[in-house]
């Protein structure tokens, strides 16, 4: 084989980065692969917009089917995002026996089982390193680097937008809305940041990681999701007093009862490395039974980091094409015949420590009424802060608990909210002290 021909669908931010790397690093890639990687065609709806890369000699088209149906193209890169028409392009490319590279985490989280099953049927590979963690090699790290390990848990900061906002709120003591505007101004947040700030983007990524780590189907619909829009500077300040910071974490644990899969704001100890992952950076802590703790860290998005991950997939696939092999490494880590359904543990069954904040009237007996409800629901108090920070005639009461069952916590907070002395809906944030380094 004299060349590996590549078709790129989508010349947006990441697509431009991919084109730039394939063109400007062609000599380096030739030394790594052995034959030229040729970007033959690019499909995009807007071909007139200037890009910071010389596209001379590349066929440009507005119709992605020109790439999918081209018999000379070996690898199709899909970077348009969304469910459709991306899904149709990918499935049709697979049916044409073309290998596929995609960064589309939403599509894989929802329709991945169909896509990977079809790829196995046609004997081609679907690579997706850039779908989780941008330029960080998380997918390859779990599929290959940690192949000898039983994965015990995953803790990840997987969305740069949310992490930028929380970092901004923490360092400058500003409210969520103001931090979001700054993120949008800098290009970290979309005009509609819903998927990012509500935890959905992180959940897409966690669903993929859980399938890779535990040899189970992708079950995005079973991931518990909670965003950061209700986090207030007051809670960030109280967290600091207790030795914690607040991060939007994607969490999964494996135990005899099943798999935890949840995304929500979490208090973690300030001395832990994840607490120092700030701004638009991502990180994933993986604990294996043999290797122990492994921390992946880097930029989770952006033209060049994500482009780097896409090109790494292209190189892997090109090497396989040259050797005449495919499906050497199973798409989802485990052999298809060995993947099996595992129960996802309900949030009501989760046991962890909690942070509570109540706004109550400033008079004797308030604390005893609240603690009485908690005690009746088997929730033990570890620490209490009751300071005279009167806000609109109310004072905040903050508590940290020992480990408690989520179902009991929700029941207790509903009861406390009905107390006459409590003047606002209670706030609670989960605490992960397992991340504390002793």
KEKE-506808 format. One line per 10 residues: number of its first residue (from 1); their letters; for each residue x, y, z of C-alpha. Coordinates in nm, 2 decimals, always signed. Layout:
<kollums>
NUM = A = X/Y/Z  ...;
</kollums>
This chain:
<kollums>
1 = XXXXXXXXXX = +0.00/+0.00/+0.00  +0.15/+0.33/-0.11  -0.07/+0.57/+0.08  -0.34/+0.58/+0.34  -0.62/+0.81/+0.22  -0.83/+1.01/+0.47  -1.16/+1.18/+0.44  -1.25/+1.45/+0.70  -1.62/+1.54/+0.77  -1.63/+1.87/+0.96;
11 = XXXXXXXXXX = -1.38/+2.15/+0.94  -1.47/+2.33/+1.26  -1.24/+2.39/+1.55  -1.12/+2.03/+1.60  -1.14/+1.95/+1.22  -0.91/+2.24/+1.15  -0.66/+2.11/+1.41  -0.67/+1.76/+1.26  -0.60/+1.91/+0.91  -0.32/+2.12/+1.04;
21 = XXXXXXXXXX = -0.15/+1.83/+1.21  -0.19/+1.59/+0.91  -0.05/+1.85/+0.67  +0.22/+2.02/+0.88  +0.35/+1.70/+1.05  +0.33/+1.48/+0.75  +0.70/+1.40/+0.75  +0.69/+1.30/+1.12  +0.38/+1.08/+1.06  +0.55/+0.92/+0.76;
31 = XXXXXXXXXX = +0.84/+0.81/+0.99  +0.59/+0.66/+1.23  +0.36/+0.48/+0.99  +0.58/+0.40/+0.69  +0.35/+0.53/+0.42  +0.21/+0.88/+0.36  -0.12/+0.98/+0.54  -0.30/+1.18/+0.28  -0.59/+1.40/+0.36  -0.77/+1.35/+0.03;
41 = XXXXXXXXXX = -1.11/+1.51/+0.09  -1.28/+1.75/+0.33  -1.65/+1.80/+0.37  -1.80/+2.10/+0.54  -2.10/+2.33/+0.50  -1.89/+2.64/+0.51  -1.58/+2.61/+0.29  -1.53/+2.98/+0.24  -1.45/+3.07/+0.60  -1.07/+3.12/+0.63;
51 = XXXXXXXXXX = -0.88/+2.86/+0.84  -0.52/+2.88/+0.97  -0.41/+2.59/+0.75  -0.31/+2.56/+0.38  -0.56/+2.33/+0.22  -0.41/+2.34/-0.13  -0.44/+2.01/-0.32  -0.72/+1.88/-0.10  -1.06/+1.82/-0.26  -1.32/+2.03/-0.08;
61 = XXXXXXXXXX = -1.69/+1.94/-0.09  -2.02/+2.03/+0.08  -2.15/+1.68/+0.06  -2.01/+1.43/+0.31  -2.14/+1.14/+0.10  -1.86/+1.23/-0.15  -1.62/+1.10/+0.13  -1.83/+0.81/+0.25  -1.87/+0.67/-0.10  -1.52/+0.73/-0.23;
71 = XXXXXXXXXX = -1.36/+0.39/-0.28  -1.01/+0.53/-0.24  -1.06/+0.66/+0.11  -0.96/+0.42/+0.38  -1.03/+0.62/+0.70  -1.33/+0.85/+0.76  -1.30/+1.11/+1.03  -1.64/+1.24/+1.17  -1.61/+1.57/+1.35  -1.95/+1.74/+1.30;
81 = XXXXXXXXXX = -2.10/+1.63/+1.64  -2.46/+1.56/+1.73  -2.67/+1.26/+1.66  -2.77/+1.31/+1.30  -2.65/+1.32/+1.03  -2.33/+1.21/+1.20  -2.47/+0.87/+1.29  -2.58/+0.80/+0.93  -2.24/+0.91/+0.79  -2.06/+0.67/+1.03;
91 = XXXXXXXXXX = -2.29/+0.38/+0.97  -2.27/+0.42/+0.60  -1.89/+0.45/+0.61  -1.88/+0.12/+0.81  -2.10/-0.05/+0.55  -1.85/+0.07/+0.29  -1.58/-0.11/+0.50  -1.41/+0.21/+0.59  -1.25/+0.26/+0.93  -1.39/+0.55/+1.13;
101 = XXXXXXXXXX = -1.25/+0.80/+1.38  -1.49/+1.02/+1.58  -1.48/+1.26/+1.87  -1.86/+1.24/+1.91  -1.91/+1.14/+2.27  -2.28/+1.22/+2.27  -2.34/+0.99/+1.98  -2.13/+0.71/+2.12  -2.29/+0.74/+2.47  -2.64/+0.70/+2.32;
111 = XXXXXXXXXX = -2.59/+0.50/+2.00  -2.25/+0.34/+2.06  -2.37/-0.01/+2.09  -2.53/+0.00/+1.74  -2.22/+0.16/+1.59  -1.96/-0.08/+1.75  -2.18/-0.39/+1.67  -2.20/-0.29/+1.30  -1.82/-0.22/+1.29  -1.75/-0.57/+1.43;
121 = XXXXXXXXXX = -1.99/-0.72/+1.17  -1.81/-0.55/+0.88  -1.46/-0.61/+1.03  -1.36/-0.25/+1.06  -1.25/-0.03/+1.36  -1.41/+0.27/+1.52  -1.16/+0.48/+1.71  -1.27/+0.75/+1.95  -0.98/+0.88/+2.17  -1.09/+1.24/+2.14;
131 = XXXXXXXXXX = -1.44/+1.17/+2.26  -1.32/+1.17/+2.63  -1.06/+1.40/+2.77  -0.96/+1.58/+2.45  -0.58/+1.54/+2.41  -0.54/+1.32/+2.71  -0.49/+0.95/+2.61  -0.76/+0.82/+2.84  -0.92/+0.56/+2.60  -0.60/+0.40/+2.50;
141 = XXXXXXXXXX = -0.48/+0.42/+2.86  -0.77/+0.22/+2.99  -0.80/-0.02/+2.69  -0.43/-0.10/+2.67  -0.21/+0.06/+2.93  -0.43/-0.07/+3.22  -0.54/-0.40/+3.05  -0.40/-0.61/+3.33  -0.60/-0.44/+3.60  -0.94/-0.48/+3.75;
151 = XXXXXXXXXX = -1.06/-0.12/+3.76  -1.18/-0.04/+4.11  -1.29/+0.32/+4.06  -1.28/+0.63/+3.84  -1.29/+0.99/+3.95  -1.29/+1.25/+3.67  -1.30/+1.62/+3.60  -1.42/+1.57/+3.24  -1.57/+1.91/+3.14  -1.34/+2.21/+3.09;
161 = XXXXXXXXXX = -1.63/+2.46/+3.08  -1.77/+2.36/+3.42  -1.42/+2.34/+3.57  -1.33/+2.69/+3.44  -1.65/+2.82/+3.60  -1.59/+2.66/+3.93  -1.23/+2.77/+3.93  -1.34/+3.13/+3.86  -1.60/+3.12/+4.14  -1.35/+2.97/+4.38;
171 = XXXXXXXXXX = -1.06/+3.21/+4.31  -1.26/+3.53/+4.27  -1.56/+3.47/+4.50  -1.81/+3.55/+4.22  -2.15/+3.40/+4.15  -2.22/+3.13/+3.88  -2.38/+3.37/+3.63  -2.08/+3.60/+3.63  -1.83/+3.32/+3.59  -2.04/+3.17/+3.31;
181 = XXXXXXXXXX = -2.03/+3.50/+3.12  -1.65/+3.51/+3.15  -1.63/+3.15/+3.02  -1.84/+3.25/+2.72  -1.64/+3.56/+2.66  -1.32/+3.35/+2.65  -1.47/+3.08/+2.42  -1.48/+2.81/+2.68  -1.86/+2.80/+2.70  -2.11/+2.79/+2.42;
191 = XXXXXXXXXX = -2.39/+3.04/+2.38  -2.61/+2.76/+2.51  -2.39/+2.59/+2.78  -2.67/+2.35/+2.90  -2.48/+2.02/+2.83  -2.17/+2.15/+3.00  -2.30/+2.32/+3.32  -2.58/+2.06/+3.38  -2.33/+1.77/+3.38  -2.46/+1.60/+3.06;
201 = XXXXXXXXXX = -2.14/+1.63/+2.87  -1.95/+1.47/+3.16  -2.21/+1.20/+3.18  -2.17/+1.11/+2.81  -1.79/+1.07/+2.88  -1.85/+0.87/+3.20  -2.08/+0.63/+3.02  -1.81/+0.55/+2.77  -1.54/+0.51/+3.04  -1.76/+0.28/+3.25;
211 = XXXXXXXXXX = -1.82/+0.05/+2.95  -1.45/+0.04/+2.88  -1.35/-0.02/+3.25  -1.61/-0.29/+3.34  -1.68/-0.47/+3.02  -2.05/-0.37/+3.01  -2.28/-0.21/+2.75  -2.29/+0.17/+2.73  -2.57/+0.28/+2.96  -2.59/+0.66/+2.94;
221 = XXXXXXXXXX = -2.95/+0.65/+3.05  -2.85/+0.50/+3.39  -2.59/+0.76/+3.48  -2.71/+1.00/+3.76  -2.66/+1.36/+3.65  -2.65/+1.68/+3.85  -2.50/+2.01/+3.73  -2.33/+2.31/+3.89  -2.59/+2.59/+3.84  -2.70/+2.58/+4.21;
231 = XXXXXXXXXX = -2.34/+2.61/+4.35  -2.30/+2.95/+4.54  -1.99/+3.13/+4.65  -2.11/+3.09/+5.01  -2.08/+2.71/+4.98  -1.74/+2.74/+4.82  -1.62/+2.95/+5.12  -1.76/+2.71/+5.37  -1.59/+2.42/+5.18  -1.26/+2.60/+5.22;
241 = XXXXXXXXXX = -1.31/+2.63/+5.59  -1.35/+2.25/+5.62  -1.05/+2.18/+5.40  -1.24/+2.10/+5.07  -1.29/+2.25/+4.73  -1.59/+2.18/+4.50  -1.55/+2.01/+4.16  -1.79/+1.87/+3.91  -1.69/+1.50/+3.93  -1.77/+1.20/+3.72;
251 = XXXXXXXXXX = -1.75/+0.91/+3.96  -1.77/+0.53/+3.91  -1.70/+0.25/+4.16  -1.71/-0.13/+4.12  -1.83/-0.34/+4.40  -2.02/-0.67/+4.46  -2.36/-0.49/+4.44  -2.29/-0.34/+4.10  -2.15/-0.02/+3.94  -2.18/+0.34/+4.06;
261 = XXXXXXXXXX = -2.21/+0.59/+3.78  -2.28/+0.95/+3.88  -2.19/+1.30/+3.79  -2.25/+1.58/+4.04  -2.07/+1.86/+4.23  -1.85/+1.71/+4.49  -1.64/+1.83/+4.78  -1.29/+1.69/+4.77  -0.99/+1.75/+5.00  -0.79/+2.05/+4.90;
271 = XXXXXXXXXX = -0.46/+1.85/+4.92  -0.56/+1.60/+4.66  -0.42/+1.65/+4.30  -0.77/+1.67/+4.15  -0.84/+1.97/+4.37  -0.56/+2.15/+4.18  -0.69/+2.07/+3.84  -0.81/+2.42/+3.74  -0.95/+2.63/+3.46  -1.02/+2.44/+3.14;
281 = XXXXXXXXXX = -0.80/+2.14/+3.23  -0.94/+1.79/+3.27  -0.81/+1.50/+3.47  -0.90/+1.14/+3.54  -0.79/+0.94/+3.84  -0.81/+0.56/+3.78  -0.75/+0.31/+4.06  -0.65/-0.04/+3.94  -0.61/-0.35/+4.17  -0.25/-0.40/+4.05;
291 = XXXXXXXXXX = -0.13/-0.05/+3.95  -0.29/+0.15/+4.22  -0.38/+0.51/+4.15  -0.30/+0.66/+3.80  -0.37/+1.02/+3.72  -0.42/+1.14/+3.36  -0.41/+1.52/+3.32  -0.42/+1.77/+3.04  -0.64/+2.00/+2.82  -0.97/+1.84/+2.76;
301 = XXXXXXXXXX = -1.07/+2.03/+2.45  -0.94/+2.28/+2.19  -0.83/+2.27/+1.83  -0.48/+2.12/+1.88  -0.53/+1.90/+2.19  -0.84/+1.73/+2.04  -0.68/+1.73/+1.70  -0.38/+1.54/+1.85  -0.61/+1.27/+1.98  -0.79/+1.23/+1.65;
311 = XXXXXXXXXX = -0.46/+1.20/+1.46  -0.33/+0.94/+1.72  -0.63/+0.73/+1.62  -0.56/+0.78/+1.25  -0.20/+0.65/+1.31  -0.33/+0.34/+1.49  -0.57/+0.26/+1.22  -0.32/+0.32/+0.94  -0.08/+0.08/+1.11  -0.35/-0.18/+1.12;
321 = XXXXXXXXXX = -0.44/-0.12/+0.75  -0.08/-0.17/+0.65  -0.07/-0.50/+0.84  -0.40/-0.61/+0.69  -0.57/-0.64/+1.04  -0.86/-0.50/+1.22  -1.04/-0.54/+1.56  -0.70/-0.63/+1.71  -0.80/-0.43/+2.02  -1.17/-0.46/+2.09;
331 = XXXXXXXXXX = -1.34/-0.13/+2.05  -1.48/-0.14/+2.40  -1.18/-0.31/+2.56  -1.34/-0.64/+2.63  -1.41/-0.91/+2.37  -1.77/-0.87/+2.25  -1.86/-1.22/+2.37  -1.73/-1.13/+2.72  -1.92/-0.81/+2.77  -2.22/-0.84/+3.00;
341 = XXXXXXXXXX = -2.48/-0.63/+3.17  -2.40/-0.52/+3.52  -2.64/-0.35/+3.76  -2.60/+0.03/+3.80  -2.65/+0.11/+4.17  -2.94/+0.35/+4.24  -2.84/+0.69/+4.39  -3.07/+0.61/+4.68  -2.83/+0.33/+4.78  -2.52/+0.55/+4.76;
351 = XXXXXXXXXX = -2.34/+0.59/+5.09  -2.10/+0.89/+5.14  -2.05/+1.19/+5.36  -2.25/+1.51/+5.31  -2.23/+1.89/+5.34  -2.56/+2.06/+5.44  -2.64/+2.43/+5.45  -2.96/+2.56/+5.60  -3.10/+2.91/+5.63  -3.28/+2.94/+5.95;
361 = XXXXXXXXXX = -3.41/+3.20/+6.20  -3.16/+3.32/+6.46  -3.31/+3.19/+6.78  -3.24/+2.92/+7.04  -3.35/+2.56/+6.97  -3.31/+2.57/+6.59  -3.00/+2.35/+6.59  -3.16/+2.09/+6.81  -3.47/+2.07/+6.58  -3.25/+2.01/+6.27;
371 = XXXXXXXXXX = -3.02/+1.77/+6.44  -3.32/+1.58/+6.58  -3.46/+1.52/+6.23  -3.12/+1.40/+6.11  -3.08/+1.17/+6.40  -3.42/+1.01/+6.34  -3.30/+0.93/+5.98  -2.98/+0.77/+6.09  -2.76/+1.06/+5.99  -2.48/+1.14/+6.23;
381 = XXXXXXXXXX = -2.33/+1.50/+6.24  -1.95/+1.53/+6.22  -1.91/+1.91/+6.23  -2.13/+2.22/+6.27  -2.06/+2.58/+6.18  -2.32/+2.84/+6.29  -2.19/+3.19/+6.22  -2.36/+3.52/+6.25  -2.36/+3.59/+5.87  -2.71/+3.72/+5.87;
391 = XXXXXXXXXX = -2.85/+3.73/+5.51  -3.20/+3.88/+5.47  -3.28/+3.81/+5.83  -3.16/+3.45/+5.82  -2.84/+3.29/+5.93  -2.66/+2.99/+5.76  -2.61/+2.67/+5.95  -2.36/+2.44/+5.80  -2.31/+2.07/+5.88  -2.08/+1.79/+5.77;
401 = XXXXXXXXXX = -2.20/+1.44/+5.83  -2.05/+1.10/+5.88  -2.13/+0.85/+5.61  -2.50/+0.82/+5.54  -2.74/+0.67/+5.29  -2.86/+0.90/+5.02  -3.22/+0.79/+5.06  -3.21/+0.88/+5.43  -3.05/+1.22/+5.34  -3.33/+1.31/+5.09;
411 = XXXXXXXXXX = -3.60/+1.21/+5.33  -3.45/+1.41/+5.62  -3.40/+1.72/+5.41  -3.76/+1.71/+5.30  -3.87/+1.70/+5.66  -3.63/+1.98/+5.76  -3.75/+2.20/+5.48  -4.10/+2.19/+5.64  -3.97/+2.32/+5.98  -4.10/+2.67/+6.06;
421 = XXXXXXXXXX = -3.75/+2.78/+6.17  -3.60/+2.69/+5.82  -3.66/+2.96/+5.57  -3.51/+2.82/+5.24  -3.47/+2.49/+5.07  -3.17/+2.31/+5.22  -2.86/+2.27/+5.01  -2.65/+1.95/+5.01  -2.33/+1.85/+4.84  -2.17/+1.51/+4.85;
431 = XXXXXXXX = -1.82/+1.46/+5.00  -1.56/+1.22/+4.87  -1.31/+1.17/+5.15  -1.17/+0.86/+4.98  -0.98/+1.11/+4.77  -0.79/+1.24/+5.08  -0.42/+1.16/+5.07  -0.30/+1.05/+5.41;
</kollums>
